[in-house]
Protein backbone atom coordinates (compact mmCIF):
# COMPACT_ATOMS: atom_id res chain seq x y z
CA UNK A 1 0.00 0.00 0.00
CA UNK A 2 1.06 3.56 -0.61
CA UNK A 3 1.86 5.73 2.33
CA UNK A 4 2.06 9.47 2.50
CA UNK A 5 -0.20 12.47 2.17
CA UNK A 6 -1.49 11.66 -1.34
CA UNK A 7 -2.41 8.01 -0.73
CA UNK A 8 -6.07 7.13 -1.26
CA UNK A 9 -7.86 6.24 1.99
CA UNK A 10 -11.34 4.71 1.93
CA UNK A 11 -14.49 5.46 3.90
CA UNK A 12 -16.96 2.60 3.42
CA UNK A 13 -19.31 3.63 6.24
CA UNK A 14 -22.19 4.89 4.10
CA UNK A 15 -25.33 2.86 4.89
CA UNK A 16 -26.20 2.83 1.16
CA UNK A 17 -22.79 1.43 0.26
CA UNK A 18 -22.95 -1.19 3.00
CA UNK A 19 -26.46 -2.34 2.08
CA UNK A 20 -25.41 -3.09 -1.47
CA UNK A 21 -21.94 -4.37 -0.53
CA UNK A 22 -23.22 -6.95 1.97
CA UNK A 23 -25.88 -8.08 -0.51
CA UNK A 24 -23.41 -8.99 -3.27
CA UNK A 25 -23.05 -12.58 -4.38
CA UNK A 26 -19.75 -14.28 -3.52
CA UNK A 27 -18.14 -13.83 -6.95
CA UNK A 28 -19.11 -10.16 -7.20
CA UNK A 29 -18.01 -9.57 -3.61
CA UNK A 30 -14.53 -10.97 -4.32
CA UNK A 31 -14.18 -8.72 -7.38
CA UNK A 32 -15.30 -5.62 -5.48
CA UNK A 33 -12.97 -6.35 -2.56
CA UNK A 34 -10.09 -6.78 -5.03
CA UNK A 35 -11.01 -3.40 -6.56
CA UNK A 36 -11.07 -1.75 -3.13
CA UNK A 37 -7.63 -3.23 -2.36
CA UNK A 38 -6.30 -1.81 -5.65
CA UNK A 39 -7.65 1.61 -4.66
CA UNK A 40 -5.68 1.47 -1.41
CA UNK A 41 -2.52 0.87 -3.41
CA UNK A 42 -2.86 4.13 -5.36
CA UNK A 43 -1.94 7.76 -5.00
CA UNK A 44 -4.75 10.19 -5.90
CA UNK A 45 -3.11 11.31 -9.15
CA UNK A 46 -2.78 7.67 -10.18
CA UNK A 47 -6.48 7.05 -9.50
CA UNK A 48 -7.51 9.98 -11.70
CA UNK A 49 -5.55 8.48 -14.62
CA UNK A 50 -6.15 4.76 -13.95
CA UNK A 51 -7.87 3.24 -16.99
CA UNK A 52 -9.34 0.31 -15.04
CA UNK A 53 -11.33 2.40 -12.57
CA UNK A 54 -12.80 4.75 -15.21
CA UNK A 55 -12.95 7.67 -12.76
CA UNK A 56 -15.68 9.93 -14.21
CA UNK A 57 -17.26 13.11 -12.88
CA UNK A 58 -21.01 13.09 -12.34
CA UNK A 59 -21.59 16.72 -13.31
CA UNK A 60 -25.10 17.15 -11.89
CA UNK A 61 -24.21 15.96 -8.36
CA UNK A 62 -22.25 17.70 -5.62
CA UNK A 63 -20.91 16.19 -2.40
CA UNK A 64 -21.86 17.59 1.03
CA UNK A 65 -18.44 19.29 1.14
CA UNK A 66 -18.97 20.84 -2.32
CA UNK A 67 -16.57 18.41 -4.00
CA UNK A 68 -17.25 16.84 -7.38
CA UNK A 69 -19.02 13.49 -7.18
CA UNK A 70 -17.44 10.80 -9.33
CA UNK A 71 -18.27 7.33 -10.54
CA UNK A 72 -15.68 4.57 -10.62
CA UNK A 73 -15.65 0.93 -11.61
CA UNK A 74 -14.95 -1.54 -8.79
CA UNK A 75 -15.43 -4.63 -10.97
CA UNK A 76 -16.64 -5.50 -14.46
CA UNK A 77 -20.29 -5.12 -13.41
CA UNK A 78 -20.14 -2.94 -10.33
CA UNK A 79 -19.68 0.83 -10.14
CA UNK A 80 -19.61 3.08 -7.10
CA UNK A 81 -20.21 6.77 -6.60
CA UNK A 82 -18.11 8.77 -4.21
CA UNK A 83 -16.21 11.96 -3.58
CA UNK A 84 -12.85 13.13 -2.33
CA UNK A 85 -12.70 14.63 1.15
CA UNK A 86 -9.06 15.50 1.78
CA UNK A 87 -7.19 12.23 1.29
CA UNK A 88 -10.34 10.14 1.91
CA UNK A 89 -12.51 8.66 -0.83
CA UNK A 90 -16.00 8.55 0.65
CA UNK A 91 -18.08 5.97 -1.19
CA UNK A 92 -21.68 7.04 -0.73
CA UNK A 93 -23.35 4.61 -3.12
CA UNK A 94 -21.81 1.38 -4.06
CA UNK A 95 -22.01 -1.94 -5.72
CA UNK A 96 -24.69 -0.93 -8.18
CA UNK A 97 -24.71 -2.76 -11.47
CA UNK A 98 -24.25 -0.21 -14.26
CA UNK A 99 -27.92 0.04 -15.37
CA UNK A 100 -29.12 0.57 -11.80
CA UNK A 101 -26.64 3.33 -11.06
CA UNK A 102 -27.40 4.99 -14.37
CA UNK A 103 -31.13 5.03 -13.49
CA UNK A 104 -30.27 6.43 -10.07
CA UNK A 105 -28.09 9.23 -11.43
CA UNK A 106 -30.52 10.25 -14.18
CA UNK A 107 -33.37 10.64 -11.72
CA UNK A 108 -31.19 12.45 -9.18
CA UNK A 109 -32.49 10.43 -6.24
VOVOBA-857396 format. One record per residue: residue in three letters; z, x, y of N, C-alpha, C in turn. Coordinates in steps of 0.02 Angstrom, whole numbers. Example, Ala and Ser with C-alpha at 12.3 -4.5 7.8 and 13.67 -1.06 7.14 Angstrom:
2
+-----+--------+--------+--------+--------+--------+--------+--------+--------+--------+
!  aa !    npz !    npx !    npy !   capz !   capx !   capy !    cpz !    cpx !    cpy !
+-----+--------+--------+--------+--------+--------+--------+--------+--------+--------+
! ALA !    390 !    660 !   -284 !    390 !    615 !   -225 !    390 !    660 !   -165 !
! SER !    354 !    642 !   -112 !    357 !    684 !    -53 !    394 !    645 !      2 !
+-----+--------+--------+--------+--------+--------+--------+--------+--------+--------+
# end
This chain:
109
+-----+--------+--------+--------+--------+--------+--------+--------+--------+--------+
!  aa !    npz !    npx !    npy !   capz !   capx !   capy !    cpz !    cpx !    cpy !
+-----+--------+--------+--------+--------+--------+--------+--------+--------+--------+
! UNK !      0 !     42 !    -59 !      0 !      0 !      0 !      0 !     44 !     62 !
! UNK !    -30 !     18 !    115 !    -31 !     53 !    178 !     37 !     45 !    212 !
! UNK !     56 !     97 !    246 !    116 !     93 !    287 !     96 !    105 !    359 !
! UNK !    141 !     90 !    404 !    125 !    103 !    474 !    117 !     39 !    513 !
! UNK !    108 !     47 !    579 !    108 !    -10 !    623 !     48 !    -56 !    617 !
! UNK !     -7 !    -33 !    588 !    -67 !    -75 !    583 !    -77 !   -104 !    513 !
! UNK !    -30 !    -94 !    468 !    -36 !   -120 !    401 !    -27 !   -196 !    401 !
! UNK !    -68 !   -231 !    363 !    -63 !   -304 !    356 !      0 !   -320 !    318 !
! UNK !     41 !   -365 !    346 !     99 !   -393 !    312 !     86 !   -468 !    304 !
! UNK !    111 !   -497 !    250 !     97 !   -567 !    235 !    157 !   -612 !    244 !
! UNK !    146 !   -671 !    271 !    195 !   -724 !    273 !    166 !   -782 !    233 !
! UNK !    195 !   -795 !    175 !    171 !   -848 !    130 !    219 !   -907 !    129 !
! UNK !    259 !   -915 !    181 !    312 !   -965 !    181 !    291 !  -1034 !    204 !
! UNK !    228 !  -1043 !    223 !    205 !  -1109 !    245 !    210 !  -1158 !    186 !
! UNK !    241 !  -1217 !    197 !    244 !  -1267 !    143 !    175 !  -1288 !    118 !
! UNK !    126 !  -1292 !    162 !     58 !  -1310 !    142 !     29 !  -1257 !     95 !
! UNK !     38 !  -1194 !    114 !     13 !  -1140 !     72 !     47 !  -1142 !      3 !
! UNK !    113 !  -1148 !      3 !    150 !  -1147 !    -59 !    132 !  -1206 !   -105 !
! UNK !    122 !  -1264 !    -77 !    104 !  -1323 !   -117 !     40 !  -1310 !   -156 !
! UNK !    -10 !  -1284 !   -122 !    -74 !  -1271 !   -155 !    -67 !  -1211 !   -202 !
! UNK !    -34 !  -1158 !   -179 !    -27 !  -1097 !   -219 !      7 !  -1111 !   -286 !
! UNK !     62 !  -1148 !   -285 !     98 !  -1161 !   -347 !     63 !  -1213 !   -391 !
! UNK !     13 !  -1246 !   -365 !    -26 !  -1294 !   -404 !    -89 !  -1265 !   -434 !
! UNK !   -102 !  -1201 !   -422 !   -163 !  -1171 !   -450 !   -159 !  -1162 !   -525 !
! UNK !   -216 !  -1167 !   -558 !   -219 !  -1153 !   -629 !   -212 !  -1078 !   -639 !
! UNK !   -193 !  -1057 !   -700 !   -176 !   -988 !   -714 !   -231 !   -939 !   -693 !
! UNK !   -293 !   -953 !   -709 !   -347 !   -907 !   -692 !   -357 !   -900 !   -616 !
! UNK !   -354 !   -957 !   -581 !   -360 !   -956 !   -508 !   -301 !   -920 !   -477 !
! UNK !   -241 !   -932 !   -504 !   -181 !   -901 !   -478 !   -185 !   -825 !   -483 !
! UNK !   -209 !   -799 !   -540 !   -216 !   -727 !   -549 !   -265 !   -698 !   -497 !
! UNK !   -320 !   -733 !   -485 !   -369 !   -709 !   -436 !   -340 !   -709 !   -365 !
! UNK !   -304 !   -761 !   -348 !   -274 !   -765 !   -281 !   -221 !   -711 !   -272 !
! UNK !   -179 !   -701 !   -322 !   -128 !   -648 !   -318 !   -161 !   -580 !   -310 !
! UNK !   -215 !   -568 !   -346 !   -252 !   -505 !   -339 !   -278 !   -498 !   -268 !
! UNK !   -304 !   -552 !   -239 !   -328 !   -550 !   -170 !   -272 !   -536 !   -121 !
! UNK !   -214 !   -566 !   -131 !   -157 !   -553 !    -88 !   -134 !   -481 !    -93 !
! UNK !   -135 !   -453 !   -153 !   -118 !   -382 !   -162 !   -167 !   -337 !   -125 !
! UNK !   -232 !   -354 !   -127 !   -283 !   -315 !    -91 !   -269 !   -318 !    -15 !
! UNK !   -249 !   -376 !      9 !   -233 !   -382 !     80 !   -177 !   -334 !    100 !
! UNK !   -127 !   -329 !     58 !    -71 !   -284 !     73 !    -91 !   -211 !     74 !
! UNK !   -148 !   -195 !     45 !   -171 !   -126 !     44 !   -215 !   -108 !    103 !
! UNK !   -222 !   -154 !    151 !   -268 !   -143 !    207 !   -233 !   -134 !    273 !
! UNK !   -267 !    -98 !    317 !   -250 !    -97 !    388 !   -287 !   -156 !    420 !
! UNK !   -264 !   -180 !    477 !   -295 !   -237 !    510 !   -369 !   -226 !    524 !
! UNK !   -387 !   -168 !    550 !   -458 !   -156 !    566 !   -500 !   -158 !    503 !
! UNK !   -472 !   -136 !    447 !   -509 !   -139 !    383 !   -519 !   -211 !    361 !
! UNK !   -469 !   -253 !    371 !   -475 !   -324 !    353 !   -531 !   -358 !    392 !
! UNK !   -533 !   -344 !    457 !   -585 !   -376 !    499 !   -655 !   -359 !    475 !
! UNK !   -665 !   -299 !    446 !   -731 !   -277 !    424 !   -743 !   -287 !    350 !
! UNK !   -693 !   -304 !    311 !   -698 !   -307 !    238 !   -745 !   -363 !    217 !
! UNK !   -798 !   -344 !    182 !   -849 !   -393 !    162 !   -823 !   -443 !    111 !
! UNK !   -777 !   -423 !     68 !   -752 !   -467 !     16 !   -709 !   -524 !     40 !
! UNK !   -672 !   -514 !     95 !   -628 !   -567 !    120 !   -665 !   -615 !    166 !
! UNK !   -721 !   -596 !    193 !   -760 !   -640 !    237 !   -716 !   -670 !    292 !
! UNK !   -682 !   -627 !    329 !   -638 !   -648 !    383 !   -681 !   -681 !    437 !
! UNK !   -669 !   -746 !    450 !   -711 !   -784 !    497 !   -666 !   -825 !    543 !
! UNK !   -681 !   -823 !    607 !   -644 !   -863 !    655 !   -660 !   -937 !    646 !
! UNK !   -609 !   -978 !    654 !   -617 !  -1050 !    655 !   -608 !  -1070 !    728 !
! UNK !   -665 !  -1075 !    763 !   -665 !  -1080 !    836 !   -627 !  -1139 !    864 !
! UNK !   -626 !  -1195 !    829 !   -595 !  -1255 !    857 !   -520 !  -1260 !    844 !
! UNK !   -490 !  -1210 !    812 !   -418 !  -1211 !    798 !   -384 !  -1153 !    833 !
! UNK !   -322 !  -1165 !    855 !   -281 !  -1113 !    885 !   -214 !  -1113 !    849 !
! UNK !   -186 !  -1053 !    841 !   -120 !  -1046 !    810 !    -65 !  -1065 !    859 !
! UNK !     -4 !  -1077 !    834 !     51 !  -1093 !    880 !     64 !  -1039 !    933 !
! UNK !     47 !   -976 !    916 !     57 !   -922 !    964 !     -5 !   -911 !   1008 !
! UNK !    -55 !   -955 !   1003 !   -116 !   -949 !   1042 !   -169 !   -904 !   1011 !
! UNK !   -153 !   -874 !    954 !   -200 !   -828 !    921 !   -258 !   -868 !    890 !
! UNK !   -311 !   -833 !    876 !   -369 !   -863 !    842 !   -350 !   -876 !    769 !
! UNK !   -368 !   -934 !    745 !   -359 !   -951 !    675 !   -421 !   -928 !    637 !
! UNK !   -411 !   -898 !    579 !   -467 !   -872 !    540 !   -463 !   -896 !    468 !
! UNK !   -520 !   -897 !    437 !   -527 !   -914 !    367 !   -543 !   -849 !    329 !
! UNK !   -515 !   -842 !    269 !   -531 !   -784 !    228 !   -533 !   -804 !    155 !
! UNK !   -572 !   -767 !    117 !   -580 !   -782 !     47 !   -529 !   -743 !      7 !
! UNK !   -489 !   -780 !    -33 !   -440 !   -748 !    -77 !   -466 !   -738 !   -148 !
! UNK !   -516 !   -779 !   -166 !   -549 !   -772 !   -231 !   -618 !   -801 !   -224 !
! UNK !   -655 !   -804 !   -279 !   -723 !   -832 !   -275 !   -723 !   -905 !   -253 !
! UNK !   -673 !   -943 !   -273 !   -670 !  -1015 !   -256 !   -621 !  -1032 !   -200 !
! UNK !   -574 !   -989 !   -188 !   -516 !  -1007 !   -147 !   -518 !   -971 !    -80 !
! UNK !   -513 !  -1011 !    -26 !   -507 !   -984 !     42 !   -439 !  -1004 !     70 !
! UNK !   -416 !   -965 !    118 !   -355 !   -980 !    154 !   -369 !   -979 !    228 !
! UNK !   -326 !  -1012 !    266 !   -330 !  -1011 !    339 !   -265 !   -981 !    364 !
! UNK !   -270 !   -937 !    412 !   -210 !   -905 !    439 !   -223 !   -875 !    507 !
! UNK !   -172 !   -842 !    533 !   -179 !   -810 !    598 !   -135 !   -749 !    601 !
! UNK !   -154 !   -704 !    647 !   -116 !   -642 !    656 !    -60 !   -655 !    706 !
! UNK !     -1 !   -631 !    688 !     58 !   -635 !    731 !     89 !   -565 !    731 !
! UNK !     69 !   -523 !    777 !     89 !   -453 !    775 !     55 !   -420 !    716 !
! UNK !     93 !   -391 !    671 !     65 !   -360 !    611 !     66 !   -407 !    551 !
! UNK !     88 !   -469 !    562 !     96 !   -517 !    507 !     37 !   -565 !    505 !
! UNK !      9 !   -574 !    445 !    -42 !   -625 !    433 !     -4 !   -686 !    407 !
! UNK !     -2 !   -738 !    447 !     33 !   -800 !    428 !    -19 !   -848 !    398 !
! UNK !    -14 !   -858 !    333 !    -60 !   -904 !    299 !    -30 !   -974 !    303 !
! UNK !    -63 !  -1017 !    339 !    -36 !  -1084 !    352 !    -66 !  -1137 !    306 !
! UNK !   -125 !  -1125 !    281 !   -156 !  -1167 !    231 !   -183 !  -1120 !    178 !
! UNK !   -178 !  -1138 !    117 !   -203 !  -1091 !     69 !   -225 !  -1121 !      4 !
! UNK !   -266 !  -1083 !    -30 !   -286 !  -1101 !    -97 !   -336 !  -1157 !   -101 !
! UNK !   -362 !  -1179 !    -45 !   -409 !  -1234 !    -47 !   -477 !  -1212 !    -73 !
! UNK !   -504 !  -1249 !   -121 !   -574 !  -1236 !   -138 !   -617 !  -1247 !    -76 !
! UNK !   -672 !  -1211 !    -71 !   -713 !  -1213 !    -10 !   -729 !  -1283 !     15 !
! UNK !   -753 !  -1330 !    -26 !   -768 !  -1396 !      2 !   -708 !  -1430 !     33 !
! UNK !   -649 !  -1423 !      2 !   -590 !  -1456 !     29 !   -570 !  -1427 !     96 !
! UNK !   -572 !  -1362 !    103 !   -553 !  -1332 !    167 !   -605 !  -1348 !    220 !
! UNK !   -667 !  -1351 !    201 !   -718 !  -1370 !    250 !   -707 !  -1441 !    275 !
! UNK !   -690 !  -1488 !    230 !   -675 !  -1556 !    252 !   -615 !  -1556 !    299 !
! UNK !   -564 !  -1517 !    281 !   -503 !  -1513 !    321 !   -519 !  -1487 !    392 !
! UNK !   -558 !  -1434 !    397 !   -572 !  -1404 !    462 !   -617 !  -1449 !    504 !
! UNK !   -664 !  -1483 !    474 !   -709 !  -1526 !    512 !   -672 !  -1585 !    543 !
! UNK !   -623 !  -1610 !    507 !   -586 !  -1668 !    532 !   -531 !  -1648 !    580 !
! UNK !   -511 !  -1584 !    577 !   -459 !  -1560 !    623 !   -390 !  -1582 !    604 !
! UNK !   -379 !  -1603 !    543 !   -312 !  -1625 !    522 !   -270 !  -1565 !    502 !
+-----+--------+--------+--------+--------+--------+--------+--------+--------+--------+
# end
